[in-house]
Every structure is written in structure tokens, then in C-alpha cells.
Amino acid sequence: MRKNNPVRNMCLVILESAATAGILAVPIMTPFYLSIGLNQEQIAMSQMAFTVVAMVLNLPLGWVADHFSRKWANVVGDAMVALALLLYSTANSFWFTVMCEIICGVGCALSQGVDSTLLKHFAEKTDKTGRLFKDQYGKMTSINQIASLVVMLLGGPIGAIDFRLAIAISAIPHACGAILSMLIQDDSERLAAESNPLRDIVNLVKRNVSNRKLRWRLAAFAVAREVTHGIIWVFTPLMLAVGVPLAIVSMGWVINYIAAYCGTRLARRFATKLPPWALFITPITLVSFASLTMFWHLSIVTVCLYACFGLAQGWSATTMMPLIKEQVKAAEQSSIESLARVIAQALYIGAVWAINRAADYDVRFALLATVVIFVPLAIPIALKLRKE
């Protein structure tokens, strides 16, 4: 048997994460939904179906990954997302899209949180201080943005030819992710069963949320993650509203991913010099400024400020999760990351419906709704983090 090489395993984790970071068809998904008869509210409801499934299953499947095998959770999860995308390419109704989102939700619940947990384990086999993990985690988020950018370059042109072809091709990287996961030699610490799975999960959550620092960092992760998430289904309509042709809509997504990559690089450069509250408030400020400006005057010039959402997304992706992981035991990493995502998804369910419902009246109202929902949540969290 090949010797377990932590550097090789870290490379495989990063490659798998990059392969599954983006979906080629995202730039054309909103026009695809509209072409099969969905409105913005129904689009939001399909995303709510995905989120409810992922939210309900995230924590128990995170426990399964921690207890049994993080590697195989990734393999099965990536394969399920690939299957969901292949089915999606044949969707012709609202309920068909909901079915595909449910399958995708189960797959994501299995695999989300595994990459960072494995990366932390392999990094700490080489460097116990945690510095290598933060460096490699930042590198992984940067590479993920580049990978997403590459697939976005293909999404618009292929989607302009055939929506369904673009969705079907989106399954290929996730299938590759499943294959890469099979090559990982996972010797990470397992979570021991104490009584029965349900009681173990409840005790795990109780034990961790009693940590005051962790509680507020979980809240910060949720708000910083979702402030750029609920509005993504409105980005293409925003571009179409100011006259961007559908064939080059993907270029807007590419620019946004370039901005997200820049956000990861800025975070890697400055995050170590900033306290947690400053790390959190930075993306909230960027999104608020861009949203209010575009709401006040939406044009081909101001729509470029959507790049602030990309900067914020890249910054948050790099900075928020390490704040959580430094407060969590090694054996519980995937479970608590799943808990963080459950909290974020609960927030997303309400936010995505409200934002897209607002867009049905006027696409600019989605921008205002984003500010109205997230800024009141961000203020008390920032104040609590500042007291640390």
C-alpha cells in the first residue's frame, strides 16, 4: 500500500474542491428556468427546496462523515450532484426542478465541510501551529474561484447554443471530483459514537454552542455567506435589464468570479492583521454600498458594482470558516461546519424568497431587500465580535 503522503493528499483535496467549486450552467440557469415557465418566485422556491433538504441533512450527514469516512462522503456526494445535473438537463416543469434540487441537496449535504476538514487534518500532520492550514485553505478558496471562472467562460456561449447541453456538461467536473476523492488516503481522526447517533448529534451541538465565541462566529459565518447568496439568481436579470446580450452574460459572471478571486487574495494578504469583527464587517459594507448605489441608479455603468458582491464572497469564503474551526475539536470538524451551514441555510430560505419575490415587482427591489434583511442582522454580530 502506498505510504500516506500528506502533501499529496492536500493536493488531491484542493483539486477535488476546485473541480466541484462552480457549475458551468449557472449564468444561464435563470433564462433556462424562465424558458420552462418558472417565474422569479418559483425559482426561489426551487432553491428553498434544495436548502431545506441540505439544512435538514447537513448535520446528520456531517456526523456520518466524521464517524465513518469523510473520503467516501465526498465520493458519494459529488456523484449525486453529477446525477442531479444530468437529470436537470431534461427538466421541463417546476416540480421536476424541485426533484433535481432535492437530489442535489442530499449530495451537497454529504460533501460540504469535508474538504476543509481533510485539508486541516493533512496540514496539521506537517504543521501543528495551524498556519499551514490557513495558508492552504486560502489557497484552496483562491483556486476555487479560478476554477469557477474557467467554467463560467464556457457557460454563457454553450448556454446560448443550448441551455440543456450546458447543464448536462456541468455534471462532468463533479464526476471528476468523485474520482479524485477516491484517490485520497483518509487517515483523519474519527468521531467516536457515545450512545446513539441522534443523542450524539444533540450532545455535540449543545457542547459546542455553549462556547460563546463559537456562537457568534457561527452567526457571522451565516450572515457573511448569505449576504451574497440570495441575490445570485437576480444577477443575470440585472444584466439583461441594462442591455447586456444573453450570449455574453457569462462575461459578467466571469468578472464577478475574478472579483471573488481578488477577494480571496486580499483576505490572504490582510486577514491576519485584522480582528474578527473587521473581517466580518468588510463584506457587509461592500455589499451594502453596491446594492444601494445600483438601487438608486441601475445602468450599464453601475451594474459593474456587482463586482463588490464577488469581492465580498471571496473575502468571506477565505476568512469566516477558519474563525470557526479554530474553536472546534479535530474529531468534530465536519459536524460543526455542517452546523454552520445549517444556520446559514436557515437564513437563506427566508432571504432567497424575499429577495426574488421583490425582483418580481422590480429587479432593483431585490438589491434593497438584500440591505434591509442583512444589515440589521450584521450590526449586533459585529458589536459582539468586537468585544472579544
N, C-alpha and C positions, 0 to 999 in steps of 0.2 A: 504493500500500500504506500502511495506517495506521502512523503513527510508533509505534515501540516505547516504550510508557509503563510504566516500572517500577512505578508506584503502581497503575495499572490491572491489571497482571499479578499483583502481590501480592494484590490483592483477589480476582481470579479463582482464584488458588491457595488462598486461605483459604476461599472459597465452595465450591470442589470438595472440599477436605478436610472441611468441615462436612457436605456432602451425603453423604459416604461414611463418616462417623465412627461412626455407630451403625446397628444393624439393628433395625427395628421389632419383629420377631418374637422377639427374644432372651428376653423374660420368659416366653414360653410354649413355648420350644423343648424344655425338659426334659419337661413334660407331653406335648408332641407326640411326642417320642421314645418315651416310655412307652406312649403310645396305639397306636403301631405295633409294640409288642412288644420294645423295647430295654430293657436294664437299665442301671444306672449304669456298670458296667464297659464295656458296649458303646458307651455314649455317649462314654466316654473314648477308646475305640479309634477311633471315627469322628473325633474331634478329633486323635488321633495321626496318622491318615491325612492329614488336612489339613496338619498340622505337618510331617510327613516330606516331603511334596511341596514345601511352601513352603521348608523348610530346604534341600533339595537344589537347588532352582531359584533361591533368593534371590540368591545371589552371582553366578551366570552371568547372570541377568536384570538384576541391578543393573549389571553390566558392560555389558550390551546397552543399557540406558537411558543410561549415561554416554557410551557410544561413539556411539550412533546418535541417539536422541531421547528425552529424558525426558518431553516432552509426549505423544508417541504411546504410550509405555509406560503412561502414566496412562490414556489413552483406551481402549486395548485391555484393560488390567487391570480398569478399572471396568466395562466392558461384559461381561467374562467373569464377574465376580461377580454382575452382574444376571441373566445367563443361568443361573448356578448356583442362584440363589434361585428363579427361575421353575420350574426342574426340581425343586427341593426341595419345592415346594408339591404335587407329585404323588408324593412318595416313599412307599413302603409297606413297606420292609424295611431291614434293616441294610446290605445291600450297595448298595442304591440310595442311602442316605445317604452311604456311603463314596464313591460315584461323584460325588455333588454336592460333597462336601468336596474331592475331588481337583481338580475344575474351579475351585472357589473358591480353592484353594491356588495354582494357576497364576496366576489373576488377581491375587491379593494379592501374589505374588512379583514380578509385573511393576510394580505401582503403589506398593508400600510403599517409602518412602525418597525417592520422587520429590518429594512435596510440600515437604518441608523443604529439599531441595537447591535446588529452584526458588526457594523463598522466600528462602533465603540469597543466591542469586545476584542476585535483583531488589533485595533490601535493600541489598546491598553496592554496587550501582550508584549508590545515593544516599548511603550512609554506609559508608565503608571501616573504621570502628573496630570494627564488629561489634555495637555497642549496639542499632542499629535492628533487626538480625536477632533478637537475643534478645528484644526487646520485641515484635516481630511474631510470633515463634514462641510466646511466652507467650500473646499474644492469640489465636493460632490454636488452641492447646490449650484455652483457656477457651471460645471459640466452639464448638469441637467438643463439649465437654461439654454446652453449652446445646442444641445440635442433637440430641445423643443423648437428652437429657432430653425434648425435644419428641416424638421418635418413640416413646420409652418410654411416654409418656402415652397414646398410641394403641394400643400393642401389646397390653396386657392386655385392655381392653374388646373390641377386634376379635378377639383370640385366644380370648376366652371365647365369642364367637359362632361362630367357625370358625378353627381352627388354620391350615388351609391358606390361607385368604384372607389372614391376617396375614403369612404367609411370602411369598406372591405380591406383596403390596403393598410388601414390603421391597425388591423389585427396583427400584422407581421412583426412589428417591434415587440409587442407583448409576448408573442410566441418565442421570439429570440430571448426575451427576459427569462422565460421559464427554463429554457435550455441552459442559459448562463447560471441560473440558480442551482441547477443540478450539479454543476462543477464545483460549487463551494463546499469546503470541508468544515462543517459546523461542529466545533467543539465548545461552544459557548455554554455558560452555566445554566442549568435547568431550574425552573421553579418547582420546588417540591410540593406535592399535594399534602395538605394538612388534615382535611376531613372529607368534604365532598366539593366538587368544583364550584357550585353556587355559593356555598358558605366561604370558600377560599377567596372568591372574587369579592364578595361583600367585605370580608375582613381586610383584604388588600386595599380596597378603596378607602375604608374607614381609617386604616393606619396611615395612609399617605395624605389624605385631605386634612388630617389633624395637624399637618405641617403647615403653619401659617404662610411661610414664604412660598411653598409649593402651591397653595390655594390661589394666591394672587398671580403667580406665574402661569398657572393653567388658564386663568381668566384672561390674562394678557395675550397668551398664545391664541386663544379663540377669537378675540376681537381683532388682533393684528392680522390673523389669517383670513377672516371672513370679510374684512372691510374691502378687500379687492376681489372677493369671490362672487358675491351675489349679483354683481353688475356685469359679469363677463358675457352673459347672453344678450346684453344690450350693446356691446361694443360694435358688432357688425351693423346693427340698425343705426347706430350713431354715425358710422362712416357713410352708410348709404344715404342717410338724411342730408349730408353735406355734399353729396355728389360723387363719392368715390365709386368707380365701376366695380361690379362684383368680381370681375376677373382679377383685379389687383387688390381686393380687400385683404388677402392674405399678407400683403406687404405691411398693412397696418399692424397685423398680429406679429409679424417679424420684428418690426420696430419696437413693439411692446416687449417682446422677448429679449431684444438687445438691451432695452432699458432695464429689464429684470436682471440680466447678466451683470450690467453695470451696478445694479443694487447689491448683488452678491459680492462684487469686488470691493465696493465701498464699505460694506459691512465687514469684510475680512480685513480691510485696512484700518478701520476706525473703531470697530466694536469693542475691542479690548480696552479702549481708553474711555468708554462711556459707561455710566451706571445703568442698571436695568430699566429705570423709568425713562431715561433718554432713548434707549434702544427701542422702547415701546412707542413713545410719543412721536418719533420720527416718521413712521409710515402713516400714522393718523393725520399728521399735519400735511404731508404731501397729498394724500387723497382728498382731504377737505379743501385745500387750495384749488386743486384741479377741478373738483366737482362743482364748486361754487362759481368758478370762472366760466366753465362750459355751460352751466345752467343760466348764467346771466347773459351769455352771448355764444351760441353754438355756430361755428363756422369751420371752413376748411383749415383755418389757422388755429383756432382754439381747440379743435378736436385733437390736435397734436399733444395737448396737455395730458391726454390719456396715458402718455408715457410715464407720468408720475405714478400711475397705478402699477406699472411694471417695476419702477424703481422701488416702490413700497413693497411689492410682492417679493422681489429678490432680497431686499433687506430683511424682511420678516422671516422668510424661509431660512435664512442663514443664522439669525440671532435668537429667535424665540425658543426653539426646541432645546438647544444646549442649556439654556437657563433652567429648563425643567429637568433635564437628565442629570445635571449636577446635584440635584436634590433627591435622586431615586437610587435604590439598591440595584446592583447589576442583574440579579435574577428577575427583577420586576420591570425592566426597561420597556419591553414591548407592551405589557399590560397598561402601564401608566401613560405611554404615548397614545395607546388606544383610548384611554380615558380622556386625554387632552382632545383627541379628535372627536369623541362623543360630545363633549361640551361645545366644541366648535360647530359640529353638525347640528346640534340642537338650535344654536343661534342662526345657522344658515337656513334652516327650514322656514322660520318666520321671515328672515331678511330677504331671501330669494323671491318668496311670493310677493311681499310688499313692493320690492323694487321693480319686479316685472309687471305687477298689476299697475303700478304708477306709469310704466312705459306704455301700457295700452292706451292711456289717455294722451300722453305726450312723452316722447323719448327722453326729453330733458328732465322730466319729473323723476326719472329713475336716479339721476345724479343728486337731486335734492333729497330724495328718500334715503340715499346712502349716508349723507351727512346727518340727517335727522335721527337715524337709527343708531349710528355708531359713535358719534361724538359724545352724547350723554353717557354712554357706557364707558368710554375711554377715560373720562375725567377722573372718576373715583379710583379707577385702577392705577392711573399714573400717580395719583396722590399717595396711594398705599405703597406702591413700589418705591416712591421717593423716601418713605420713612425707613426703608431697610438700612 
